[in-house]
Amino acid sequence: MGIPSEGTADPSSVVDALIREAGGDPTGFDGRLVAEMIATSLKLLREGHDTGQLKLINSALKEMRYAYRVFNRYSDRRKVSIFGSARTPPGHPDYVAARDFGQRIAREGWMSITGAGDGIMRAGHEGTQRESSFGLSIRLPFENNAHQVIVGDEKLINFRYFFTRKLMFMSHSDAFVICPGGYGTQDEAFESLVLIQTGKSSIVPIVLLEGENGTYWETWRRFIIDELLHPKWISPEDVDLFYVARDPADAVEHIRRFYGAYHSSRYVGERLVIRLRREAPPALLVRLTEEFRPLLKEGGIESSRALEGETDHLELPRLVLTHNRRHFGLVRRLIDRINDEMGAGLA
């Protein structure tokens, strides 16, 4: 059989038959994507990749397919990832804060995603409880077992690779709450920040939380200001991408404000589409256009219905702007300004 080239809209008849047998349409967009994945897999043999590379690609694809299948069952629920140290003992102020936050956000209908280990991960799950918890476990020589809150649950997913596990955290989270921790926690904090800063991930709240009388995040924030902002390694608006919460209630309230008038966003070509819960008044659009002109490649910020090419939340009103794909910290400020002007709630 021939191997279809990348981007082809006319895969071979054998691939067509395989896609139809699996219940897909080989002429549709999803069918063509699957055809490209099949073609890519066959090219691995043609190009002589070694067994170790094939095993890695195979395992990663299987991990992603299974994880997406689990998450897709709960696509109608908002989710928050809770990061922090696996070494935080029960009773520690940070542990108490993470558990309290989990309880508060679960009462609002949200689900939590944590790493399924001990410490802050267990505290977060104790707060949301098993029915509202996802556990993303990683195989480590010193951390092999999930904690008792999530063990045996269908929403416990085991990963071999950090990069596939991180993808699930980043792609399914409507907010991140980060408690004190070590290298792994800092890695998760900075990855969430850099993906939003560079436009590689949707803008969501990044909330830094710790227990009573803690100094971890204020010390961290001073480092960001003194060693990153002042030397101009980051832009002033990048500091708005995170929020240091006073306590668990403040963390929930920050998320509440973010999902007040704002619902979600996506790109359609060069246009940034901001979905709202209610119509924005015309006078607000004029003010937003003037205040956030550095975001605009051309034109202004306009009210719109769903654009051609959108497939979800079609009933919601929109704001549309031709974004220059820069200054994502300013996009966060734009969302905050919309919420300030139009009110707050919690999705």
Buried (B, 14 or more C-beta within 10 A) or exposed (E): EEBBEEEBEEBBEEBBEBBEEEEBEBEEEEBBEBBBEBBEBBEEEEEEEEEEEEEEBEBBEEBBEBBEEBBEEBEEBBBBBBBBBBEBEEEBBBBBBBBBBBBBBBEBEBBBBBBBBBBBBBBBBBBBBBEBBBBBBBEEEEBEEBBEBBEEBEBBBBBEBEEBBBBBBBBBBBBBBBBBBEEBBBBBBEBBBEBBBEBEBBBBBBBBBBBEEBEBBEEBBEEBEEEBBEEEEBBEBBBBBBBBBEBBEBBBBBBBBBBBBBBBBBEBEEBBBBBBBEBBEEEBBEEBBEBBEEBBEEEBBBBBEBBEEBEEEEEBBBBBBBBEBBBBBBBBBBBBBBBEBBEBEBB
